[in-house]
Amino acid sequence: MKVNGNYLPLVPPMTVEDLIMSTGRRQDRVAVELNGKILPRAEYSITLLKENDTIEIVGFVGGG
């Protein structure tokens, strides 16, 4: 699978939630695009990833 432009090995079964946790990020501080579509946060734990998926994980940054 491709994550933020880099190819990563997929260790099935892996959910979007598993992937986010493996990056050390918090689910409530990121947005996920899966194959060109924004994935609702409520679906992170039930969406299984496939080898040919393309994922973009974008983190929110606070400040002014």
The first five atom37 places (N, CA, C, CB, O) and aatype in JSON, in Angstrom:
{
  "aatype": [12, 11, 19, 2, 7, 2, 18, 10, 14, 10, 19, 14, 14, 12, 16, 19, 6, 3, 10, 9, 12, 15, 16, 7, 1, 1, 5, 3, 1, 19, 0, 19, 6, 10, 2, 7, 11, 9, 10, 14, 1, 0, 6, 18, 15, 9, 16, 10, 10, 11, 6, 2, 3, 16, 9, 6, 9, 19, 7, 13, 19, 7, 7, 7],
  "atom_mask": [
    [1, 1, 1, 1, 1],
    [1, 1, 1, 1, 1],
    [1, 1, 1, 1, 1],
    [1, 1, 1, 1, 1],
    [1, 1, 1, 0, 1],
    [1, 1, 1, 1, 1],
    [1, 1, 1, 1, 1],
    [1, 1, 1, 1, 1],
    [1, 1, 1, 1, 1],
    [1, 1, 1, 1, 1],
    [1, 1, 1, 1, 1],
    [1, 1, 1, 1, 1],
    [1, 1, 1, 1, 1],
    [1, 1, 1, 1, 1],
    [1, 1, 1, 1, 1],
    [1, 1, 1, 1, 1],
    [1, 1, 1, 1, 1],
    [1, 1, 1, 1, 1],
    [1, 1, 1, 1, 1],
    [1, 1, 1, 1, 1],
    [1, 1, 1, 1, 1],
    [1, 1, 1, 1, 1],
    [1, 1, 1, 1, 1],
    [1, 1, 1, 0, 1],
    [1, 1, 1, 1, 1],
    [1, 1, 1, 1, 1],
    [1, 1, 1, 1, 1],
    [1, 1, 1, 1, 1],
    [1, 1, 1, 1, 1],
    [1, 1, 1, 1, 1],
    [1, 1, 1, 1, 1],
    [1, 1, 1, 1, 1],
    [1, 1, 1, 1, 1],
    [1, 1, 1, 1, 1],
    [1, 1, 1, 1, 1],
    [1, 1, 1, 0, 1],
    [1, 1, 1, 1, 1],
    [1, 1, 1, 1, 1],
    [1, 1, 1, 1, 1],
    [1, 1, 1, 1, 1],
    [1, 1, 1, 1, 1],
    [1, 1, 1, 1, 1],
    [1, 1, 1, 1, 1],
    [1, 1, 1, 1, 1],
    [1, 1, 1, 1, 1],
    [1, 1, 1, 1, 1],
    [1, 1, 1, 1, 1],
    [1, 1, 1, 1, 1],
    [1, 1, 1, 1, 1],
    [1, 1, 1, 1, 1],
    [1, 1, 1, 1, 1],
    [1, 1, 1, 1, 1],
    [1, 1, 1, 1, 1],
    [1, 1, 1, 1, 1],
    [1, 1, 1, 1, 1],
    [1, 1, 1, 1, 1],
    [1, 1, 1, 1, 1],
    [1, 1, 1, 1, 1],
    [1, 1, 1, 0, 1],
    [1, 1, 1, 1, 1],
    [1, 1, 1, 1, 1],
    [1, 1, 1, 0, 1],
    [1, 1, 1, 0, 1],
    [1, 1, 1, 0, 1]
  ],
  "atom_positions": [
    [[0.84, -1.17, 0.0], [0.0, 0.0, 0.0], [0.89, 1.23, 0.0], [-0.96, 0.0, 1.21], [2.06, 1.18, 0.37]],
    [[0.3, 2.32, -0.42], [1.04, 3.58, -0.5], [0.46, 4.53, 0.55], [0.96, 4.19, -1.94], [-0.74, 4.83, 0.53]],
    [[1.32, 5.01, 1.45], [0.89, 5.9, 2.53], [1.7, 7.19, 2.43], [1.08, 5.24, 3.92], [2.92, 7.18, 2.54]],
    [[0.99, 8.3, 2.22], [1.62, 9.62, 2.09], [2.79, 9.59, 1.1], [2.12, 10.1, 3.46], [3.84, 10.18, 1.34]],
    [[2.57, 8.89, -0.01], [3.55, 8.86, -1.08], [4.63, 7.8, -0.95], [0.0, 0.0, 0.0], [5.45, 7.66, -1.85]],
    [[4.65, 7.07, 0.15], [5.65, 6.03, 0.37], [5.01, 4.65, 0.4], [6.41, 6.28, 1.67], [3.93, 4.48, 0.97]],
    [[5.67, 3.68, -0.22], [5.16, 2.32, -0.18], [5.51, 1.67, 1.14], [5.71, 1.5, -1.35], [6.66, 1.68, 1.57]],
    [[4.5, 1.09, 1.79], [4.68, 0.37, 3.05], [4.12, -1.03, 2.9], [3.99, 1.11, 4.22], [3.12, -1.23, 2.22]],
    [[4.76, -2.01, 3.53], [4.22, -3.36, 3.47], [2.93, -3.45, 4.28], [5.24, -4.39, 4.0], [2.8, -2.84, 5.35]],
    [[1.99, -4.19, 3.77], [0.71, -4.4, 4.47], [0.79, -5.71, 5.23], [-0.5, -4.4, 3.46], [1.13, -6.75, 4.65]],
    [[0.48, -5.67, 6.51], [0.43, -6.87, 7.33], [-1.04, -7.12, 7.68], [1.33, -6.73, 8.63], [-1.54, -6.59, 8.67]],
    [[-1.73, -7.93, 6.84], [-3.17, -8.12, 7.06], [-3.43, -8.95, 8.31], [-3.81, -8.79, 5.85], [-2.57, -9.72, 8.72]],
    [[-4.58, -8.82, 8.92], [-5.56, -7.77, 8.65], [-5.14, -6.47, 9.32], [-6.97, -8.19, 9.12], [-4.72, -6.47, 10.48]],
    [[-5.25, -5.38, 8.61], [-4.91, -4.07, 9.15], [-6.03, -3.1, 8.82], [-3.55, -3.56, 8.58], [-6.45, -2.98, 7.67]],
    [[-6.51, -2.4, 9.85], [-7.53, -1.38, 9.64], [-6.85, -0.02, 9.53], [-8.57, -1.39, 10.79], [-5.66, 0.12, 9.8]],
    [[-7.62, 0.97, 9.12], [-7.12, 2.34, 9.09], [-6.71, 2.76, 10.5], [-8.19, 3.31, 8.51], [-5.69, 3.42, 10.68]],
    [[-7.49, 2.38, 11.49], [-7.16, 2.68, 12.88], [-5.8, 2.09, 13.26], [-8.26, 2.13, 13.81], [-5.0, 2.76, 13.9]],
    [[-5.54, 0.84, 12.87], [-4.25, 0.2, 13.15], [-3.11, 0.99, 12.51], [-4.23, -1.26, 12.63], [-2.07, 1.21, 13.14]],
    [[-3.31, 1.42, 11.27], [-2.29, 2.19, 10.57], [-2.0, 3.5, 11.28], [-2.73, 2.45, 9.13], [-0.83, 3.86, 11.46]],
    [[-3.03, 4.21, 11.68], [-2.85, 5.49, 12.38], [-2.08, 5.26, 13.68], [-4.22, 6.17, 12.68], [-1.14, 6.0, 13.98]],
    [[-2.47, 4.25, 14.44], [-1.79, 3.96, 15.7], [-0.32, 3.6, 15.46], [-2.5, 2.82, 16.45], [0.53, 3.94, 16.28]],
    [[-0.02, 2.92, 14.36], [1.36, 2.52, 14.08], [2.25, 3.73, 13.76], [1.4, 1.54, 12.92], [3.47, 3.64, 13.85]],
    [[1.63, 4.85, 13.39], [2.4, 6.07, 13.1], [2.59, 6.92, 14.36], [1.71, 6.89, 12.02], [3.33, 7.9, 14.33]],
    [[1.94, 6.54, 15.45], [2.06, 7.29, 16.69], [1.15, 8.51, 16.75], [0.0, 0.0, 0.0], [1.28, 9.34, 17.65]],
    [[0.24, 8.61, 15.8], [-0.68, 9.75, 15.78], [-1.97, 9.4, 16.5], [-0.98, 10.19, 14.34], [-2.29, 8.23, 16.72]],
    [[-2.71, 10.44, 16.87], [-4.02, 10.26, 17.49], [-5.1, 10.39, 16.43], [-4.25, 11.28, 18.64], [-5.03, 11.26, 15.56]],
    [[-6.1, 9.52, 16.51], [-7.2, 9.53, 15.54], [-7.95, 10.85, 15.5], [-8.17, 8.42, 15.84], [-8.42, 11.27, 14.45]],
    [[-8.06, 11.49, 16.64], [-8.82, 12.74, 16.7], [-8.02, 13.93, 16.19], [-9.28, 13.0, 18.11], [-8.54, 15.05, 16.17]],
    [[-6.77, 13.71, 15.77], [-5.93, 14.8, 15.28], [-5.52, 14.62, 13.82], [-4.68, 14.91, 16.14], [-4.62, 15.31, 13.33]],
    [[-6.19, 13.68, 13.11], [-5.85, 13.43, 11.71], [-7.11, 13.34, 10.84], [-5.02, 12.15, 11.57], [-8.21, 13.1, 11.34]],
    [[-6.91, 13.52, 9.56], [-7.93, 13.24, 8.55], [-7.3, 12.21, 7.61], [-8.41, 14.56, 7.77], [-6.1, 12.24, 7.35]],
    [[-8.13, 11.3, 7.1], [-7.63, 10.23, 6.24], [-8.37, 10.25, 4.91], [-7.78, 8.87, 6.92], [-9.6, 10.3, 4.86]],
    [[-7.58, 10.2, 3.84], [-8.12, 10.04, 2.5], [-7.72, 8.64, 2.04], [-7.59, 11.15, 1.51], [-6.53, 8.3, 2.02]],
    [[-8.7, 7.84, 1.67], [-8.46, 6.47, 1.21], [-8.9, 6.37, -0.24], [-9.22, 5.43, 2.09], [-10.08, 6.51, -0.56]],
    [[-7.95, 6.12, -1.11], [-8.22, 5.99, -2.55], [-8.99, 7.18, -3.11], [-9.0, 4.71, -2.82], [-9.92, 7.03, -3.89]],
    [[-8.57, 8.38, -2.68], [-9.13, 9.61, -3.23], [-10.4, 10.11, -2.57], [0.0, 0.0, 0.0], [-10.96, 11.11, -3.01]],
    [[-10.87, 9.43, -1.52], [-12.09, 9.86, -0.83], [-11.81, 10.0, 0.66], [-13.24, 8.86, -1.07], [-11.12, 9.18, 1.26]],
    [[-12.37, 11.07, 1.25], [-12.24, 11.29, 2.69], [-12.99, 10.18, 3.42], [-12.77, 12.7, 3.11], [-14.16, 9.91, 3.13]],
    [[-12.31, 9.55, 4.37], [-12.92, 8.47, 5.15], [-13.46, 9.03, 6.45], [-11.89, 7.33, 5.42], [-12.71, 9.67, 7.2]],
    [[-14.74, 8.82, 6.75], [-15.29, 9.3, 8.02], [-14.56, 8.65, 9.21], [-16.81, 9.01, 8.1], [-14.27, 7.45, 9.17]],
    [[-14.28, 9.42, 10.23], [-13.57, 8.92, 11.41], [-14.25, 7.7, 12.02], [-13.46, 10.02, 12.45], [-13.57, 6.81, 12.54]],
    [[-15.57, 7.63, 11.96], [-16.3, 6.5, 12.53], [-16.0, 5.18, 11.8], [-17.8, 6.78, 12.48], [-16.3, 4.11, 12.32]],
    [[-15.41, 5.27, 10.62], [-15.11, 4.06, 9.84], [-13.66, 3.6, 9.95], [-15.44, 4.3, 8.39], [-13.3, 2.58, 9.37]],
    [[-12.83, 4.33, 10.69], [-11.41, 3.97, 10.81], [-11.24, 2.55, 11.36], [-10.69, 4.96, 11.73], [-10.41, 1.79, 10.85]],
    [[-12.01, 2.19, 12.37], [-11.81, 0.89, 13.02], [-12.42, -0.28, 12.25], [-12.41, 0.92, 14.41], [-12.13, -1.44, 12.57]],
    [[-13.25, -0.01, 11.26], [-13.9, -1.1, 10.53], [-13.45, -1.21, 9.08], [-15.4, -0.92, 10.56], [-13.86, -2.13, 8.37]],
    [[-12.6, -0.29, 8.63], [-12.15, -0.3, 7.24], [-10.83, -1.06, 7.13], [-11.98, 1.15, 6.7], [-9.8, -0.61, 7.63]],
    [[-10.88, -2.23, 6.48], [-9.69, -3.03, 6.27], [-8.93, -2.53, 5.05], [-10.06, -4.52, 6.11], [-9.53, -2.22, 4.01]],
    [[-7.63, -2.46, 5.18], [-6.78, -1.99, 4.09], [-6.39, -3.15, 3.17], [-5.53, -1.3, 4.64], [-6.28, -4.3, 3.6]],
    [[-6.19, -2.8, 1.9], [-5.76, -3.77, 0.89], [-4.42, -3.34, 0.32], [-6.82, -3.91, -0.24], [-4.04, -2.18, 0.42]],
    [[-3.72, -4.28, -0.27], [-2.37, -4.04, -0.79], [-2.32, -2.88, -1.79], [-1.84, -5.29, -1.44], [-1.33, -2.14, -1.81]],
    [[-3.35, -2.71, -2.61], [-3.31, -1.67, -3.65], [-3.93, -0.34, -3.21], [-4.04, -2.17, -4.87], [-4.15, 0.53, -4.05]],
    [[-4.22, -0.17, -1.92], [-4.8, 1.08, -1.42], [-3.77, 2.21, -1.42], [-5.36, 0.87, -0.01], [-2.57, 2.0, -1.26]],
    [[-4.28, 3.42, -1.6], [-3.49, 4.64, -1.47], [-4.11, 5.46, -0.36], [-3.44, 5.44, -2.81], [-5.29, 5.81, -0.41]],
    [[-3.3, 5.78, 0.65], [-3.78, 6.47, 1.84], [-2.99, 7.77, 2.04], [-3.66, 5.57, 3.1], [-1.77, 7.8, 1.89]],
    [[-3.7, 8.82, 2.37], [-3.07, 10.07, 2.78], [-3.56, 10.36, 4.2], [-3.42, 11.26, 1.79], [-4.76, 10.41, 4.46]],
    [[-2.61, 10.55, 5.11], [-2.94, 10.9, 6.49], [-2.43, 12.31, 6.72], [-2.31, 9.88, 7.52], [-1.24, 12.59, 6.58]],
    [[-3.35, 13.21, 7.08], [-3.0, 14.6, 7.29], [-3.26, 14.95, 8.75], [-3.81, 15.53, 6.34], [-4.36, 14.73, 9.26]],
    [[-2.24, 15.49, 9.42], [-2.37, 15.88, 10.81], [-2.77, 17.34, 10.96], [0.0, 0.0, 0.0], [-2.4, 18.18, 10.14]],
    [[-3.52, 17.62, 12.01], [-3.92, 18.99, 12.32], [-2.87, 19.63, 13.23], [-5.33, 19.01, 13.0], [-2.37, 19.0, 14.16]],
    [[-2.55, 20.87, 12.94], [-1.55, 21.59, 13.72], [-2.2, 22.85, 14.28], [-0.3, 21.94, 12.85], [-2.8, 23.64, 13.54]],
    [[-2.07, 23.04, 15.57], [-2.62, 24.23, 16.19], [-1.61, 25.37, 16.2], [0.0, 0.0, 0.0], [-0.43, 25.17, 15.9]],
    [[-2.07, 26.51, 16.54], [-1.16, 27.65, 16.62], [-1.73, 28.87, 15.92], [0.0, 0.0, 0.0], [-2.85, 28.86, 15.41]],
    [[-0.96, 29.89, 15.89], [-1.48, 31.09, 15.28], [-0.45, 31.9, 14.67], [0.0, 0.0, 0.0], [-0.74, 32.95, 14.11]]
  ]
}
